[in-house]
Amino acid sequence: MMPTVARKLDSGSYQLKDQVVAINRVTKVVKGGKNLSFAALVVVGDPTAAVVGFGSGKAKEVPQAIRKGIESAKKNLFRVNLTQTSIPHTVLGRFGSGMVLLKPAPEGTGVIAGGAVRAVMTSAGVQNVLTKSIGTTNPHNVVKATFDALRKLKNKEAVASLRGKSVEEL
């Protein structure tokens, strides 16, 4: 199977909404004492275009950390393969000890997800999905596992061409 070459999406052409997933106060111990700073994990996405990305930023103050996280997230946007309101098939994403299971759900179910996974799903524009986060609860690893799962989603046309069939045959 040939890996698809992901071309960079332009963040200016979308109505991106940002969502802060986690803010962490971190300290660096130096000779003069402790240096406080803040680390922010941010998810940005355009629900109407099914585009989503995440990033993290560190700064001395929370607003600057969030701003840096948003800038970082805009640099790694990608498009998610969706059906009308859900995902096309069940998929398992992994990162480190974190695993995220995504299952398609019928109309009217809503986003059944916890914290970090919910932020990614709503930003991506998924309206009906069942999720289960397995393993770690670390928001960074959970978000990365969710993105791994979203990247594994295939649309019907791609599956049909892999099998050498038409979309109607599937």
N, C-alpha and C positions, 0 to 999 in steps of 0.2 A: 504494500500500500504506500503510495506517495504521500509524504507529509504536505499538508496544505501550507502555503506560504502566507502568513498573516501580514497584511499590509497595515501600516499605521493609520488609525482613524484620527481625523481632525476634530479636536475637542470643541472648536468654535462653531461647528455646524450643528450641534445638538443643544437642547435645553437641559443641561446637566443639573441634577439636584444632588447635593452632598449630604451624607449621613455619617456622623461620628459613631464608630463602633466601640472604641475604647480609648480612654485617656489614662496614662500611667505616669506617676511621679517617680522619677529616677534620680538617684544621687551618685555623684562621683566623689570618692574620698580623695582629697588632695592634702598637701602639706599644711595648708592654712585652714583646713576644716572640710566641710562638705559643700559641693556645688550642686544645687538643685536644678533640675530641668524637667520638662514634660515631653512625653512621647504620645503621639496621637495616631490612631489607626482609623482611616477614613475610607468610605466607599462612595463613589460617585457613579451616577447612571442617568440615562434617559429612558424612562419606562415605555414611552411611545415608540422609540426606535430600537428597543431591546439591546441597548449598549450599556456596558458596565465596566468599571475598573476600580482598583483599590491602591492605596498608597499609605505610607507612614511618614511622619515628620517629627522632628525633635527641635525644641527651642526652649528658651528660658521662661517664656510665658505661654499659657494655653492657646490664646488666639493665633499666635505666630506658628505654633506647632500644628494646629488645625489647618492653617493656610498652606503650610509646607506640605502637609499630607494631601490636600486637595490638588496642589500642583503636581505632586508625584503620581496621584491617581489618574490625572488627565493624560499622563504620558503613556499609560499602559491600558488603554481602552480596547475592548473587543466586542464583537457582535455575537449575541447568543441565538442559537437556533431554537425557535419556539413554534408551537402550534398556535391556534388562535389565542388561548388564554393560559395554556399549561405548557409543560415540556413534552417532547415527542416520545420519550421512553425512560424507563428506570435506569439510573446510573449511580455509580459509586465513585466518589472522589477521595483521593488520599493525599495527605501531606504530613510527614513525620508520623507521629502516633495518632493523628487525627483522621477520622474517616467521616464523610458526610454522604448519606444515602438520600437521593432525590427520586420521588415517585410521582408520575403524573396523576392528577386528580380531576374528577368531573366538575363541570360548571357549578358554581355556588359553594364550593368547599372552602375557598380562601387560602391564605398562606398559613399552613400549619408548620411553624418553625420557631426555634428559640433564637434569642439575641442576635448573634453575629450572622447566622444563616438567614434570618428574617431580613436583616438590613440589605444583604446581597440580593435576595429574591425580589424584594419590593423595588430596589433600584434597577434591577434588570427588566422589570415589567411583567414578571410572572404573577398571575392573579390567582391560580389554583394549583397548589403543590403540597405534597406531603413530604416532610423531611425528618431525618433522624441523624443526630450527631453522635458518633460513636468514638470512644477513646478520650482524647484530651479535651479540656474545656478552654484551653488557651485561645483567646480570640484570634490571634495572628494565625495560628495553625488551622483553626476552624475556617477562617475566611479563605486561606490558601487552598484548603481541601475543597471548599465549595466552588472556587474558581476552577480547580482541576476537574470537578464534575461537570461544570457548565461547558468547559472546553471539549469534553468528550461527547457532548450531545451532537447527534447527526440528524440532518433533515432527510426526508423521504427520497429526494432526488439523489443524494449522495449514496444512500444504501442501495437504491435501484441500480445506479451505475456500477457499484462494486459487485453486485450480483449478476450484472449483465441482463437486467430485466427492465421493463418499463414501470412507471409509477403505478399504473392501473393494475399490473400483475401482483403487486405486493398486497 
